[in-house]
């Protein structure tokens, strides 16, 4: 029996996940908006045989540009450029179900999957944040549960649209002038609570059937949504015990939905600060923390917890916060940050240092072997199927991981040395989904 293999995704955030990344001499001030920067990163990740690269996104100017680069290219536009520069690596983009419409987004991701020959993935998010709401004519964030109910119907509509073309629609009868079987391209005639969509889509069913569906919420609503729809789950867990609890809970929910838990891959985020020696790695982590601007961290903390603090509060504990159920924004991240502060009795300054690199994802400081040890422990202890790698500096952090950590994982037999498939679903070990409107026995008709 083949040994279980890790899955690695590279989360590519501007010029690095750490908020002080831009202050290092090696960092490009304009890399955030430079296609060549992202092209290089995708090629480095592909050299490391990563399953995929991933881009977060949001429909507002997030963060404070006075203290770090903010703003992002639209990843659904960026992915085709990266598809042209790579051959095998998967390409995952975030897009919101709160501020998009199903037809446009289904068409966009179908196009990316065709352009990339089956390497597209969609990270499904329900956007929190008042700034985003006000960019779409709303006074405040839609209620948390309402966003997930809309998201569920949104994904249902997209899957119907992706399946509105049968795999074997093409007739190709040049002699008699018949191009396609017209009855194998069907309207979906969807009428629901949030959407009315006639269909069909104006793009054929894609190489993967439809893009890999990714989800990143860990609230109660987010877990149920993931159990119903997700094929890969990006999550933030601080301790092995928390990772094991989340893993067991989500796999059980997947089974309760009648799905195979083995076909849902759970990838916690990890921010690796790498050094040739442990002391060197610690020195780099200290330098990252030293270059943080407290005013920026305090603003970010306020957006997560709703607590407005000043620099006078830096050496005090985090004040008491309300119940997570009342939060209409990112409930899971609110709970993670406040639990971390309480569990380790951190001052606000210490908490900002812990959040500076991963905003709640686990930061690990050490040698390549020590980082590989942590990855192997979580992977072998029922806490992860792989990891969402979040380098604090880009491109150097990704290059160091590929050049020094990946070879350790390969020598241990935990990670591939070569790609064995062509599509993103192949990399994650997932089957091509059956068309819900077509009998499972039907196969595409070969056309010359």
C-alpha positions in Angstrom: 0.0 0.0 0.0 1.4 3.4 -1.0 2.5 5.6 1.9 0.3 8.6 2.6 1.7 11.8 1.1 1.7 15.4 2.3 0.1 18.1 0.4 1.8 21.5 0.3 0.2 24.8 -0.8 2.1 28.0 -1.0 0.1 31.0 0.3 1.6 33.9 -1.7 0.8 37.2 0.1 2.4 40.2 -1.6 6.1 40.4 -0.6 5.7 38.3 2.6 3.2 37.4 5.3 5.0 39.3 8.0 3.9 42.9 8.4 7.5 44.1 8.5 8.6 42.2 5.4 8.8 45.3 3.3 11.4 46.9 5.5 14.1 44.3 4.7 16.8 45.4 2.2 15.9 42.4 -0.1 12.2 43.3 -0.4 10.8 45.1 -3.4 8.7 48.1 -2.6 6.5 47.5 -5.6 6.5 43.6 -5.7 2.9 43.6 -4.4 1.7 44.8 -7.9 4.4 43.1 -10.0 3.3 40.2 -12.2 7.0 39.1 -12.6 7.3 38.8 -8.8 4.4 36.3 -8.7 5.5 34.5 -11.8 8.9 33.8 -10.1 7.1 32.6 -6.9 4.9 30.2 -8.8 7.9 28.8 -10.6 9.8 28.4 -7.3 6.8 26.5 -5.8 6.5 24.3 -8.9 10.3 23.5 -8.6 9.5 22.4 -5.1 6.7 20.2 -6.5 4.0 22.0 -4.4 0.4 21.0 -5.0 -0.7 24.6 -5.5 -0.1 28.3 -5.0 -2.9 30.3 -3.4 -3.9 34.0 -3.3 -6.1 35.6 -0.8 -8.3 38.6 -1.8 -10.9 41.0 -0.5 -13.0 43.7 -2.2 -11.6 46.6 -0.1 -8.3 48.3 0.7 -7.3 46.2 3.7 -4.7 47.5 6.2 -3.0 50.8 6.6 -0.8 51.9 3.7 1.1 54.3 5.9 2.8 51.3 7.6 3.0 48.5 5.0 2.1 47.8 1.3 -1.6 47.1 0.9 -3.8 46.5 -2.0 -3.7 43.4 -4.3 -4.0 42.4 -7.9 -7.3 40.6 -8.7 -6.1 36.9 -8.4 -8.7 35.7 -10.9 -7.0 37.9 -13.5 -3.5 37.0 -12.3 -3.9 33.2 -12.5 -4.0 33.0 -16.3 -0.6 34.8 -16.4 0.8 32.3 -14.0 -0.7 29.4 -15.9 1.3 30.5 -19.0 4.5 30.6 -16.9 4.1 27.1 -15.3 3.1 23.6 -16.4 1.9 21.5 -13.4 1.3 23.5 -10.2 -2.3 24.2 -9.1 -3.5 27.8 -9.1 -6.0 28.8 -6.4 -7.7 32.2 -6.1 -10.0 33.7 -3.5 -13.4 35.1 -4.6 -16.3 36.3 -2.4 -19.8 34.9 -2.5 -21.0 38.0 -0.7 -20.1 40.5 -3.3 -20.2 38.6 -6.6 -22.9 36.9 -8.7 -22.8 33.1 -9.5 -22.9 33.3 -13.2 -20.0 35.7 -13.6 -17.8 33.9 -11.1 -18.7 30.4 -12.5 -17.7 31.6 -15.9 -14.5 33.2 -14.7 -13.3 30.0 -12.9 -14.3 27.8 -15.7 -12.2 29.9 -18.0 -9.2 29.7 -15.7 -9.6 25.9 -15.6 -9.6 25.7 -19.4 -6.7 28.2 -19.7 -4.6 26.3 -17.2 -5.5 22.8 -18.5 -7.2 21.8 -15.3 -5.2 23.5 -12.6 -7.8 26.0 -11.1 -9.1 26.2 -7.6 -11.6 28.5 -5.9 -11.2 29.6 -2.3 -14.7 30.3 -1.3 -15.1 33.2 1.2 -17.9 35.1 2.8 -16.5 38.6 3.2 -16.4 40.2 6.6 -15.5 43.9 7.1 -17.4 47.1 7.0 -15.2 48.7 4.4 -16.1 46.0 1.9 -19.8 46.3 2.7 -19.6 50.1 2.0 -18.0 49.5 -1.4 -21.2 47.7 -2.4 -23.8 50.1 -1.1 -24.3 48.6 2.3 -24.0 50.3 5.7 -22.6 47.3 7.5 -21.5 43.7 7.2 -24.3 41.2 6.4 -25.1 39.0 9.4 -22.7 36.0 9.7 -25.3 33.3 9.2 -26.9 35.1 6.3 -23.5 35.3 4.5 -23.1 31.5 4.8 -26.7 30.8 3.7 -26.1 32.9 0.6 -22.7 31.2 0.0 -24.3 27.8 0.1 -26.8 28.7 -2.6 -24.1 30.5 -4.5 -22.0 27.3 -4.7 -25.0 25.2 -5.6 -25.7 27.5 -8.6 -22.1 27.5 -9.7 -22.0 23.7 -9.7 -25.2 23.5 -11.7 -23.7 26.0 -14.2 -20.5 24.0 -14.5 -22.5 20.9 -15.1 -24.9 22.5 -17.6 -22.7 21.2 -20.4 -22.5 17.4 -20.7 -19.0 16.0 -21.1 -20.0 14.4 -24.4 -21.8 17.4 -25.9 -19.5 17.6 -29.0 -20.7 15.8 -32.1 -18.2 17.3 -34.7 -20.0 16.0 -37.8 -18.4 18.2 -40.4 -19.9 16.3 -43.3 -23.5 17.0 -42.2 -23.0 20.3 -40.5 -23.8 19.2 -37.0 -21.4 20.6 -34.4 -22.9 19.5 -31.1 -25.8 17.6 -29.4 -28.0 20.5 -28.5 -29.9 18.5 -25.8 -26.7 18.0 -23.9 -26.4 21.7 -23.0 -29.1 22.5 -20.6 -30.6 25.5 -18.8 -30.5 25.1 -15.0 -33.6 27.2 -14.3 -32.5 27.9 -10.7 -34.9 29.9 -8.5 -33.9 30.2 -4.9 -33.9 32.5 -1.9 -31.0 34.6 -3.2 -30.6 33.9 -6.9 -32.6 33.4 -10.1 -30.3 32.0 -12.8 -31.5 30.5 -16.1 -28.3 29.2 -17.6 -26.7 27.4 -19.2 -23.1 28.6 -18.8 -21.5 29.9 -21.9 -18.3 27.8 -21.3 -18.1 24.0 -21.7 -17.4 21.7 -18.7 -13.8 22.1 -17.7 -10.9 19.6 -17.7 -11.4 19.1 -13.9 -15.2 19.0 -14.2 -15.1 22.1 -12.1 -12.4 23.8 -10.1 -11.1 22.4 -6.8 -13.3 23.9 -4.1 -11.4 25.3 -1.1 -12.7 26.9 2.1 -11.0 28.7 5.0 -13.6 29.5 7.7 -13.4 27.7 11.1 -16.5 29.1 12.8 -19.5 26.8 13.4 -21.1 28.0 10.2 -17.8 27.8 8.4 -17.2 24.2 9.4 -20.7 23.1 8.3 -20.1 24.8 5.0 -16.8 23.1 4.6 -18.3 19.7 5.5 -20.9 20.1 2.7 -18.8 21.6 -0.1 -15.0 21.9 0.5 -12.4 19.6 -1.0 -9.5 21.3 0.7 -9.7 23.4 3.9 -7.2 26.0 4.9 -7.3 26.6 8.7 -5.4 28.3 11.5 -4.5 26.3 14.6 -1.9 27.2 17.2 -1.3 23.9 19.0 -1.2 20.2 18.0 -4.2 19.5 20.3 -6.2 22.2 18.6 -5.2 20.9 15.2 -6.2 17.4 16.2 -9.6 18.5 17.5 -10.4 20.6 14.4 -9.3 17.7 12.1 -11.4 15.1 13.9 -14.4 17.4 14.1 -14.4 18.4 10.5 -13.8 14.8 9.2 -16.8 13.7 11.3 -18.9 16.5 9.8 -17.9 15.5 6.3 -18.9 11.9 7.0 -22.3 13.1 8.4 -22.9 14.9 5.1 -22.5 11.5 3.3 -19.1 12.4 1.9 -15.8 10.5 2.1 -13.6 12.2 4.7 -10.5 11.0 2.9 -11.4 13.3 0.0 -11.4 16.4 2.0 -7.8 17.7 2.7 -7.1 19.8 5.8 -4.1 22.1 5.6 -3.3 24.3 8.6 -1.2 27.4 8.0 2.4 27.6 9.2 4.7 30.6 9.0 8.3 29.1 8.8 11.2 31.3 10.0 14.2 29.3 8.8 17.8 29.4 9.8 20.8 27.2 9.3 21.0 27.0 13.1 18.2 27.5 15.6 20.0 30.6 16.9 20.1 32.1 13.3 16.4 31.4 12.9 15.7 33.1 16.2 17.7 36.1 15.2 15.7 36.4 12.0 12.4 36.2 14.0 13.6 38.8 16.5 14.5 41.1 13.6 11.1 40.7 12.1 9.5 41.6 15.4 11.8 44.6 16.0 10.8 46.1 12.7 7.0 45.9 13.5 5.2 49.3 13.8 2.9 49.1 16.9 0.3 51.5 15.4 -0.3 49.1 12.5 -0.5 46.0 14.7 -3.0 47.7 17.0 -5.2 48.6 14.1 -5.1 45.0 12.9 -5.9 43.7 16.4 -8.8 46.1 16.6 -10.2 44.7 13.4 -10.0 41.2 14.8 -11.3 41.8 18.3 -13.3 45.1 18.1 -11.1 46.5 20.9 -9.5 49.9 20.3 -6.1 50.1 22.0 -3.3 52.6 22.1 0.5 52.3 22.5 0.0 53.0 26.2 -1.7 49.6 26.4 1.2 47.6 24.9 2.6 46.2 28.1 -0.8 45.3 29.6 -2.8 42.2 29.1 -5.5 42.1 26.4 -8.7 43.5 28.0 -11.8 41.4 28.4 -13.7 40.8 25.1 -17.3 39.8 24.4 -18.7 36.4 23.4 -17.7 35.1 20.0 -21.3 34.4 19.0 -21.9 38.2 18.8 -19.1 38.8 16.3 -20.4 39.4 12.8 -16.9 39.3 11.2 -14.3 36.6 11.4 -15.6 34.5 14.3 -13.0 31.8 14.2 -10.0 34.2 14.1 -11.5 36.3 16.9 -11.7 33.1 19.1 -8.2 32.0 18.1 -6.5 35.4 18.9 -8.3 35.9 22.3 -7.7 32.3 23.4 -4.0 32.6 22.5 -3.7 35.8 24.6 -5.4 34.2 27.6 -3.8 30.8 27.4 -0.2 32.2 27.3 -0.9 35.3 29.4 0.5 37.6 26.7 0.8 41.3 26.9 -0.6 43.3 24.0 3.0 43.8 22.7 3.7 40.1 22.9 0.4 39.3 21.2 1.3 41.7 18.3 4.6 40.0 17.9 2.9 36.6 17.7 0.4 37.8 15.1 2.8 39.8 13.0 3.7 37.0 10.7 0.5 34.9 10.4 -2.4 36.8 11.9 -3.2 33.7 14.0 -1.5 31.0 12.0 1.3 29.2 13.8 4.7 30.7 13.4 7.6 28.1 13.8 11.2 29.2 14.2 13.9 26.7 13.6 16.2 24.8 11.2 14.9 22.9 8.2 15.0 19.7 10.1 13.1 21.1 13.0 10.4 22.5 10.8 10.2 19.2 9.0 9.8 17.5 12.4 6.8 19.7 13.3 5.2 19.1 9.9 5.7 15.3 10.2 4.4 15.3 13.8 1.2 17.1 12.8 0.8 15.0 9.7 1.3 11.7 11.5 -0.8 12.7 14.6 -4.2 13.3 13.0 -3.9 17.1 12.8 -3.2 17.7 9.1 -3.2 16.3 5.6 -0.7 18.9 4.6 0.2 22.5 5.2 -0.5 26.0 3.9 3.0 27.4 3.8 3.1 31.2 4.6 6.6 32.5 4.2 7.3 35.7 6.2 9.4 37.1 3.4 9.0 36.7 -0.3 10.6 35.4 -2.4 13.4 34.4 0.0 11.2 32.6 2.5 9.7 30.4 -0.2 13.1 29.7 -1.8 14.5 28.7 1.6 11.6 26.3 2.2 11.9 24.7 -1.3 15.7 24.4 -1.1 16.0 23.2 2.5 12.8 21.9 4.0 11.3 20.1 1.0 14.4 17.9 0.5 14.1 16.8 4.1 10.5 15.9 3.6 11.3 14.0 0.4 14.1 12.0 2.1 11.7 11.0 4.7 9.3 9.7 2.1 6.6 12.2 3.1 6.4 14.3 -0.1 6.6 13.8 -3.8 9.8 14.1 -5.8 8.0 14.4 -9.1 4.4 15.3 -10.2 2.5 12.2 -11.2 -0.7 14.0 -12.5 -1.6 16.9 -14.6 -4.5 18.6 -12.8 -4.9 20.1 -9.4 -7.3 17.3 -8.5 -4.6 14.8 -9.5 -2.2 16.5 -7.1 -4.7 16.3 -4.2 -5.7 12.8 -5.0 -9.3 13.7 -5.8 -11.5 12.3 -8.6 -13.1 14.3 -11.3 -16.7 15.0 -10.1 -19.5 13.3 -12.0 -21.9 15.7 -13.8 -25.0 15.9 -11.7 -27.2 16.1 -14.9 -25.5 13.3 -16.8 -25.5 9.5 -16.1 -22.2 8.4 -14.4 -21.6 5.9 -17.2 -21.4 8.5 -19.9 -17.9 9.4 -21.1 -16.7 12.1 -23.5 -16.9 11.1 -27.2 -13.6 11.2 -28.9 -13.5 13.9 -31.7 -10.8 14.2 -34.2 
